[in-house]
Amino acid sequence: MCNEFLLAPQEVYKEGIRLFTINEIFDWIHIEGFSMRLIKNIGSGYKFIIFDKEANEYKGSGGTLSKAILIQ
């Protein structure tokens, strides 16, 4: 007998999750009144920075735009 453990919450594996498109993320940033900066570096990918209303910065980077917008 094999014991298996699921790492995802039950609602995820029963109902799925919604993955937002890049356009939807950009729209949300605009609607919320945030600012953003997107930098394309030849050979090293993208840098993506969001500034909130209090001027806090949230940064992401990656070889593709999709990976860069996964802010950590």
N, C-alpha and C positions, 0 to 999 in steps of 0.2 A: 504494500500500500504506500502510495506517495502522498506526502503532505505538500500542498501547493498554497502559496500565499500570493494574493494580488496586491500590488503596490498602489493601485489607483483606488480612489473612493468608489463606492458602489454606483453612484449616479453617473460616473464617467464611463464605466464599462457597460452600463445598461442603457444609458441615453446618449452617450457620446459627449463631445465638447465642441464648442464653437471656436474655430480658428479665424482670426480677423485677417483681412487682406491688408496689404501695405497702404492702399488708398483709404481704407476705413480708418487705419491708424492715423494717417495724415489728417483726415477730416476731423477726427476726435481731438487731435492736438489743436487744430484751428478753432473748433467750437469751444474748447475749454479756455481759449485765450492764451495758450502757451506759445512760446517761440521755439523755433528749431533751426539747426544748422546741419547741413549734410555736406561732407567733404569726401571727394573721390581722390584717392592717392593712387597714381599709376603704379601698378605692381604690388601694392600692399592692401588694396581693398578700400573700405569705406569707414568713415568716422561719423557718428550720428549723435548730436547733442540736443537735448530738450532743456529749455529754461522755463521754470514755473513762474507764477506771479510774484513770488518772493525772491526771484533771481537764483534759486537753487538749480544746479546743473545735474542732469542725468545723462550719462554717456554710455555709448555702445560702440563696438567696432567689430569688423569681420571682413572676410574675403568677399562676401556678397552683401547686397543691401538687406536681404532677408535676415542674415545673421547679425548685421550691424544694429538693426532696430530692436533686437532682443536686449533691451536695457537691463542691466544687472544692478 
